[in-house]
Each structure stands twice: as structure tokens, then as C-alpha cells.
Amino acid sequence: MLINYDGNYYALDNLCPHRKAPLCNGKVENSALVCPRHGAHFDLKTGKGLPGPHRADIDSYAVQISGDNILLSE
């Protein structure tokens, strides 16, 4: 999943590791992605789980902008 937050792009897995909720249905609060099902928070930059109802990490991917292209890498 690709997120544009405050003019910066972040790429993260789309499934919450807790109950496989689609994170694309969540919201972004204070540079954290919030799971729509149970409120787990993940750091936009790193995918690290933040303190909350469930703390696990999701994969994040490096994002590079090249002209009109957005490139992702592990």
C-alpha cells in the first residue's frame, strides 16, 4: 500500500498482522497508520508496531520518486 502523508510517500504492507484487516481502510494519525478493525498503530516510516491494543510490525519498503514514477524496493 502506498500512502502520501504531508507530501511524503510511504509504502507498507496492507494487512494487519493481528486479524488480517486491510490497512488501506484505516486512517493516518500523527504519522501512524491505524488499523480499522482494532486500532493497532504502525509507524509510517518503519512499519514498527506502536504501543496499543496489539503490537506487531508490518513490512515497509523504501520509496524513491523519479520524475513521474514512484519506485519501491525492500
Backbone as a printed PyTorch tensor [residue, N CA C, xyz], in Angstrom:
tensor([[[  0.8490,  -1.1570,   0.0000],
         [  0.0000,   0.0000,   0.0000],
         [  0.9040,   1.2320,   0.0000]],

        [[  0.5340,   2.2330,  -0.7730],
         [  1.2910,   3.4780,  -0.8660],
         [  0.4860,   4.6010,  -0.2220]],

        [[  1.1470,   5.3630,   0.6540],
         [  0.4810,   6.4440,   1.3790],
         [  1.2440,   7.7400,   1.1470]],

        [[  0.5120,   8.7950,   0.8170],
         [  1.0820,  10.1410,   0.7250],
         [  0.6230,  10.8850,   1.9740]],

        [[  1.5780,  11.1930,   2.8460],
         [  1.2580,  11.8940,   4.0860],
         [  2.1590,  13.1100,   4.2070]],

        [[  1.5710,  14.2710,   4.2590],
         [  2.3090,  15.5360,   4.3400],
         [  3.3530,  15.6690,   3.2330]],

        [[  3.0060,  15.1900,   2.0300],
         [  3.8970,  15.3290,   0.8760],
         [  4.9950,  14.2820,   0.7900]],

        [[  5.0170,  13.3290,   1.7190],
         [  5.9950,  12.2380,   1.6820],
         [  5.2700,  10.9320,   1.3930]],

        [[  5.9360,  10.0540,   0.6410],
         [  5.3470,   8.7650,   0.3000],
         [  5.9240,   7.6670,   1.1790]],

        [[  5.0470,   6.7590,   1.6050],
         [  5.4270,   5.6120,   2.4160],
         [  4.7660,   4.3730,   1.8210]],

        [[  5.4870,   3.2590,   1.8140],
         [  4.9440,   2.0050,   1.3090],
         [  4.9880,   0.9720,   2.4320]],

        [[  3.8330,   0.3920,   2.7170],
         [  3.6830,  -0.5650,   3.8140],
         [  2.8250,  -1.7340,   3.3560]],

        [[  2.9700,  -2.8730,   4.0670],
         [  2.0560,  -3.9890,   3.8200],
         [  0.6290,  -3.5390,   4.0810]],

        [[ -0.3110,  -4.1880,   3.4190],
         [ -1.7040,  -3.7840,   3.5330],
         [ -2.4880,  -4.5890,   4.5610]],

        [[ -1.9240,  -5.6620,   5.1030],
         [ -2.6800,  -6.4760,   6.0480],
         [ -2.1300,  -6.3470,   7.4620]],

        [[ -3.0300,  -6.1310,   8.4020],
         [ -2.6470,  -6.0860,   9.8010],
         [ -2.2580,  -7.5020,  10.2430]],

        [[ -1.1470,  -7.6620,  10.9590],
         [ -0.7240,  -8.9940,  11.3720],
         [ -1.6190,  -9.6220,  12.4450]],

        [[ -2.4750,  -8.8390,  13.0680],
         [ -3.3150,  -9.3600,  14.1450],
         [ -4.4940, -10.1580,  13.6190]],

        [[ -5.3220,  -9.5500,  12.8070],
         [ -6.5070, -10.2280,  12.2760],
         [ -6.6760, -10.0130,  10.7800]],

        [[ -5.5920,  -9.7000,  10.1120],
         [ -5.5600,  -9.5600,   8.6500],
         [ -6.5310,  -8.5150,   8.1160]],

        [[ -6.8140,  -7.4870,   8.8830],
         [ -7.6670,  -6.3950,   8.4070],
         [ -6.9260,  -5.6310,   7.3100]],

        [[ -7.6270,  -5.1770,   6.2750],
         [ -6.9830,  -4.3750,   5.2340],
         [ -6.6650,  -2.9740,   5.7650]],

        [[ -5.3940,  -2.6900,   5.8880],
         [ -4.9710,  -1.3990,   6.4470],
         [ -5.3110,  -0.2250,   5.5370]],

        [[ -5.5570,  -0.4850,   4.2640],
         [ -5.9420,   0.6060,   3.3560],
         [ -7.2780,   1.2190,   3.7630]],

        [[ -8.0410,   0.5200,   4.6000],
         [ -9.3060,   1.0590,   5.1120],
         [ -9.1190,   1.8300,   6.4140]],

        [[ -7.8810,   1.8720,   6.9050],
         [ -7.5820,   2.5900,   8.1420],
         [ -7.3630,   4.0690,   7.8810]],

        [[ -6.8180,   4.7420,   8.8810],
         [ -6.5440,   6.1700,   8.7460],
         [ -5.1400,   6.4520,   9.2520]],

        [[ -4.6540,   7.6430,   8.9450],
         [ -3.3430,   8.0730,   9.4130],
         [ -3.5470,   9.1350,  10.4820]],

        [[ -2.8990,   8.9190,  11.6300],
         [ -2.9460,   9.8810,  12.7370],
         [ -1.5300,  10.1100,  13.2410]],

        [[ -1.0860,  11.3390,  13.2400],
         [  0.2340,  11.6880,  13.7960],
         [  1.3460,  10.7690,  13.2790]],

        [[  1.4420,  10.6190,  11.9810],
         [  2.4160,   9.7780,  11.2760],
         [  2.3770,   8.3060,  11.6750]],

        [[  1.1970,   7.8370,  12.0370],
         [  0.9940,   6.4160,  12.2940],
         [ -0.2250,   5.9380,  11.5080]],

        [[ -0.1150,   4.7380,  10.9420],
         [ -1.2360,   4.1060,  10.2680],
         [ -2.0310,   3.3380,  11.3110]],

        [[ -3.3490,   3.5350,  11.3440],
         [ -4.2050,   2.9300,  12.3640],
         [ -5.0800,   1.8530,  11.7190]],

        [[ -5.0230,   0.6460,  12.2760],
         [ -5.8380,  -0.4660,  11.7840],
         [ -7.3200,  -0.1530,  11.9980]],

        [[ -8.1490,  -0.3600,  10.9590],
         [ -9.5720,  -0.0440,  11.0890],
         [-10.3350,  -1.0440,  11.9560]],

        [[ -9.7700,  -2.2190,  12.1870],
         [-10.5050,  -3.2540,  12.9130],
         [-10.3160,  -3.1720,  14.4280]],

        [[ -9.0770,  -2.9420,  14.8690],
         [ -8.8760,  -2.9580,  16.3170],
         [ -7.9640,  -1.8490,  16.8270]],

        [[ -7.5750,  -0.9250,  15.9600],
         [ -6.8610,   0.2700,  16.4020],
         [ -5.3660,   0.1480,  16.6130]],

        [[ -4.7520,  -0.9440,  16.1460],
         [ -3.2880,  -1.0370,  16.2530],
         [ -2.6600,   0.0910,  15.4370]],

        [[ -1.5260,   0.6000,  15.9140],
         [ -0.8360,   1.7050,  15.2490],
         [  0.5150,   1.2220,  14.7230]],

        [[  0.8710,   1.6870,  13.5140],
         [  2.1380,   1.3330,  12.8800],
         [  2.8290,   2.6070,  12.4060]],

        [[  4.1130,   2.7190,  12.6940],
         [  4.8940,   3.8770,  12.2610],
         [  4.9510,   3.8980,  10.7330]],

        [[  4.5970,   5.0360,  10.1230],
         [  4.5870,   5.1360,   8.6650],
         [  5.9670,   4.9080,   8.0470]],

        [[  7.0120,   5.3700,   8.6970],
         [  8.3580,   5.2880,   8.1330],
         [  8.9550,   3.8920,   8.2270]],

        [[  8.6690,   3.1820,   9.3100],
         [  9.3540,   1.9170,   9.5660],
         [  8.4460,   0.6940,   9.5730]],

        [[  7.1460,   0.8830,   9.7430],
         [  6.2240,  -0.2370,   9.8730],
         [  6.2170,  -0.8460,  11.2700]],

        [[  7.0090,  -0.2990,  12.1760],
         [  7.0780,  -0.8270,  13.5400],
         [  5.7510,  -0.6210,  14.2610]],

        [[  5.3360,  -1.6570,  14.9970],
         [  4.1350,  -1.5450,  15.8000],
         [  4.3720,  -0.5870,  16.9620]],

        [[  3.4060,   0.2660,  17.2130],
         [  3.4930,   1.2330,  18.2980],
         [  2.6330,   0.7500,  19.4580]],

        [[  2.8940,   1.2150,  20.6760],
         [  2.0880,   0.7640,  21.8120],
         [  0.5930,   0.9380,  21.5490]],

        [[ -0.1610,  -0.0680,  21.9110],
         [ -1.5990,  -0.0390,  21.6940],
         [ -2.1950,  -1.4090,  21.9270]],

        [[ -3.3520,  -1.6760,  21.3270],
         [ -4.0530,  -2.9340,  21.5870],
         [ -3.3210,  -4.1730,  21.0590]],

        [[ -2.5020,  -4.0230,  20.0740],
         [ -1.7240,  -5.1330,  19.5300],
         [ -0.4240,  -4.5560,  19.0040]],

        [[  0.6940,  -5.1560,  19.3560],
         [  1.9730,  -4.5890,  18.9430],
         [  2.7550,  -5.6080,  18.1280]],

        [[  2.7030,  -5.4590,  16.8310],
         [  3.4740,  -6.2660,  15.8950],
         [  3.9080,  -5.3310,  14.7850]],

        [[  4.8700,  -5.7510,  14.0200],
         [  5.3750,  -4.9210,  12.9270],
         [  4.7650,  -5.3520,  11.5950]],

        [[  4.7570,  -4.4260,  10.6420],
         [  4.4320,  -4.7460,   9.2560],
         [  5.6390,  -4.3410,   8.4180]],

        [[  5.7670,  -4.9470,   7.2540],
         [  6.8930,  -4.6190,   6.3840],
         [  6.7170,  -3.2330,   5.7870]],

        [[  7.8310,  -2.5270,   5.6790],
         [  7.8450,  -1.2360,   4.9930],
         [  8.8540,  -1.3280,   3.8590]],

        [[  8.7040,  -0.4870,   2.8680],
         [  9.5260,  -0.5270,   1.6690],
         [ 10.0560,   0.8680,   1.3690]],

        [[ 11.2900,   0.9230,   0.8970],
         [ 11.8920,   2.2050,   0.5300],
         [ 11.1650,   2.7680,  -0.6850]],

        [[ 10.9200,   4.0740,  -0.6640],
         [ 10.2220,   4.7610,  -1.7500],
         [ 11.1650,   5.7870,  -2.3580]],

        [[ 11.2340,   5.7790,  -3.6740],
         [ 12.0410,   6.7720,  -4.3910],
         [ 11.1840,   7.3710,  -5.4980]],

        [[ 11.2270,   8.6850,  -5.6150],
         [ 10.4980,   9.3920,  -6.6690],
         [ 11.4830,   9.7020,  -7.7930]],

        [[ 11.1150,   9.3010,  -9.0010],
         [ 11.9500,   9.5580, -10.1830],
         [ 11.0500,  10.1410, -11.2710]],

        [[ 11.0260,  11.4620, -11.3660],
         [ 10.1220,  12.1190, -12.3160],
         [  8.6840,  11.8700, -11.8970]],

        [[  7.9060,  11.2700, -12.7990],
         [  6.5100,  10.9370, -12.5020],
         [  6.3650,   9.5120, -11.9480]],

        [[  7.4650,   8.8210, -11.7380],
         [  7.4180,   7.4300, -11.2830],
         [  7.7060,   7.3170,  -9.8010]],

        [[  7.0310,   6.3820,  -9.1750],
         [  7.2860,   6.0560,  -7.7790],
         [  7.8670,   4.6530,  -7.7670]],

        [[  9.0820,   4.5170,  -7.2380],
         [  9.7840,   3.2400,  -7.2370],
         [  9.8600,   2.7100,  -5.8000]],

        [[  9.6270,   1.4070,  -5.6550],
         [  9.6670,   0.7560,  -4.3460],
         [ 10.7660,  -0.2880,  -4.3380]],

        [[ 11.3990,  -0.4550,  -3.1850],
         [ 12.3770,  -1.5250,  -3.0120],
         [ 12.3430,  -1.9940,  -1.5690]],

        [[ 12.8390,  -3.1990,  -1.3590],
         [ 12.8580,  -3.7580,   0.0050],
         [ 14.0600,  -3.2480,   0.7590]]])
